[in-house]
Amino acid sequence: MPSDLDDIGPDEPIANSPEAQSQVNVAFDSVTVINDAINNPVSAEIGETLAFKVDEIDRNYRHIEVMMAKDWFVQTASTIQIDTLSTAALSGKTYFAINSSAL
């Protein structure tokens, strides 16, 4: 008989465990990176390039997408957190699509 644990790999946390909540919190680091990158212009003063920013956004929106595909992750995150993560991933994906020629 299948159980909720059947979909969990050897290194996957159980939904709503402290480890799972920690992973939700880590995903919010990607939200911050995406939002900061989109809302702040490229800064040549610190050696930042559009290519760097596009790559950074690409990695972070993809991280959110990977995490959102995990059942335990979605079961752990609140509805508001899921909405925030989804919005950031979509914003990042859109920014990447528009600016990926910089890579």
Legacy VTK file of the C-alpha trace (Angstrom):
# vtk DataFile Version 3.0
C-alpha trace
ASCII
DATASET POLYDATA
POINTS 103 float
0.000 0.000 0.000
1.512 3.383 -1.011
2.159 5.978 1.644
3.182 9.632 1.749
6.754 8.461 2.250
6.867 6.622 -1.104
7.679 9.842 -3.000
10.463 10.877 -0.647
14.015 10.169 -1.716
16.728 9.285 0.785
17.709 12.932 1.289
14.236 14.474 1.081
12.677 15.894 4.247
9.191 15.018 5.407
6.532 17.693 4.828
6.196 20.189 7.679
9.353 18.961 9.407
11.930 21.510 10.593
14.138 20.468 7.672
11.317 21.062 5.174
10.543 24.474 6.668
14.224 25.335 6.458
14.171 24.535 2.726
11.141 26.802 2.263
13.095 29.571 4.000
16.100 28.948 1.735
13.854 29.283 -1.330
12.969 32.765 -0.105
16.640 33.685 -0.517
16.007 33.114 -4.235
12.955 35.398 -4.063
15.153 38.128 -2.584
17.846 37.664 -5.229
15.295 37.790 -8.055
13.466 40.832 -6.703
16.689 42.726 -5.947
18.133 41.952 -9.377
14.983 43.006 -11.211
14.396 46.155 -9.170
17.972 47.472 -9.215
19.825 48.549 -12.336
23.092 46.921 -13.361
25.900 48.504 -11.358
29.093 48.906 -13.343
30.645 50.439 -10.220
30.760 47.026 -8.562
31.649 45.213 -11.773
28.177 43.857 -12.360
27.097 43.119 -15.921
23.711 42.373 -17.441
24.992 38.873 -18.250
25.823 38.324 -14.562
22.385 39.534 -13.496
20.589 37.396 -16.095
22.562 34.312 -15.007
21.826 35.030 -11.350
18.101 35.377 -12.026
18.118 32.235 -14.178
19.685 30.123 -11.429
17.330 31.436 -8.777
14.029 31.144 -10.650
15.017 27.608 -11.654
15.798 26.801 -8.017
12.291 27.887 -7.035
10.772 25.799 -9.845
12.703 22.707 -8.750
11.599 23.139 -5.153
7.965 23.819 -6.100
7.901 20.492 -7.963
8.490 18.618 -4.697
5.338 17.493 -2.897
6.848 17.841 0.575
7.881 21.424 -0.244
4.429 22.492 -1.434
2.804 20.747 1.535
5.101 22.639 3.903
4.806 26.133 2.429
1.767 28.242 3.244
-0.572 29.489 0.520
0.922 32.973 0.828
4.443 31.550 0.552
3.472 29.525 -2.526
2.002 32.667 -4.121
5.140 34.680 -3.358
7.429 31.947 -4.681
5.318 31.505 -7.824
5.303 35.236 -8.513
9.070 35.507 -8.083
9.691 32.484 -10.316
7.442 33.915 -13.030
9.079 37.352 -12.753
12.525 35.772 -12.955
11.572 33.582 -15.895
10.139 36.582 -17.736
13.221 38.720 -17.040
15.440 35.879 -18.256
13.409 35.418 -21.441
13.632 39.134 -22.248
17.333 39.501 -21.416
18.883 36.085 -22.138
20.587 37.401 -25.255
23.047 39.088 -22.863
24.522 35.684 -22.037
LINES 1 104
103 0 1 2 3 4 5 6 7 8 9 10 11 12 13 14 15 16 17 18 19 20 21 22 23 24 25 26 27 28 29 30 31 32 33 34 35 36 37 38 39 40 41 42 43 44 45 46 47 48 49 50 51 52 53 54 55 56 57 58 59 60 61 62 63 64 65 66 67 68 69 70 71 72 73 74 75 76 77 78 79 80 81 82 83 84 85 86 87 88 89 90 91 92 93 94 95 96 97 98 99 100 101 102
